[in-house]
Amino acid sequence: MNPLEVLALVASVVMPMWNIPLIVKIFQRKSSEDLSLYWLWGVWSCMVLMLPWAFLTKEVVLKVFSIINFVLFSGVAFAVMKYRVKGSYGCKESGNT
């Protein structure tokens, strides 16, 4: 592996880890009202559609990133849905502070 591949591999592991503070914050606040369900399911479905290629590719960086990111973002999706108020799809309406 050349140095750029090693750097990219490290980044492919570290970048999805930034989902962890978001998950922790949602569980601490017991709220996910500030996150849009359209954003959540849009990002998650794109990851699902990319996942089969991650399993087939020989590119280690893409494989590692896609699998770790899918697992951790699925954690975000779980946390958001766990603390979602029924009937709420996005951010709070302006004026309701």
N, C-alpha and C positions, 0 to 999 in steps of 0.2 A: 504494500500500500504506500502510495506516495504521500508526502506531507499534507497536500491539499485534501486528499481523501480522508486522512485522519482528522483534520480540522473539521471537515464537513460531517464526518461521523459523530464527532463530539457534539457539534451543533445540533445534529439530528436527534440526539438524546436529550440535550439540555433544553432546547426550545419547547418541546411539549411539556416539560416540567413546570412551565409558567402557568399551566392549567391548575396546578395544585393550590397556589394561593387563592385563586378564584373559588375553588371548591371549598376551601377552609372558610373563606369569607362568607359564602352563602350559608354554610352550616352554623357559623357563629352568629350571624344576623337572623337566621331562620327566615330569610326572605330572598326571593329572586325576582322581585317586582321590577327591578331596574334593567333586567335583561329581556330582550325581545325574543319571543318564541319563534318568530319568522327567521331571525338571525340564527338562533340555536339550531333549528331543524334544517335550515339551509346549509349551514356549515357541516353539520353531522351527516346529512345525506350525501354531500359531495365526498366526504371521507369514506362513506360506505361504498360509493361508486368507484373510488380509487383503490380500495382495499384488494380486490382480486388481482390487480396489476402488481401490487406490492408483494403478493405471494408468488407471482410468476417471475418477476424480474430477478436478474442476477446482480443488479445494482444494490449493494449492501446499504448505502446511505439512504436510498429511497425506501427500501424494505424496512429498515429500522425505524426511520422517521414515521412512515405511514402506520405501522403497527402500534408504536408507542403513542403517537398522537391520537389514533382511533380509540385506544383503551382509555387514555386520560380524558379525552373530550367526551367520551361516553360517561365518565364520572361527572363531568360538568352537567351533561344532560340529565343524569339521575338527580343530582343536587337541585337543579333548576326545577324539575318536575315535582320533586318532593316538597319544595317550599313555594309552589305556585298557588296563588289564590284562584279558585275556580272562576272561569270567565274572563281572566286577564290575559291578554296576548302580547303586550308590549310594555313600554315604559309608562309610568303614571302620567295621567293627563296633566298638562300645564294648568296651574291654578289650584290643583289639589295637593297642597303641601302639608 
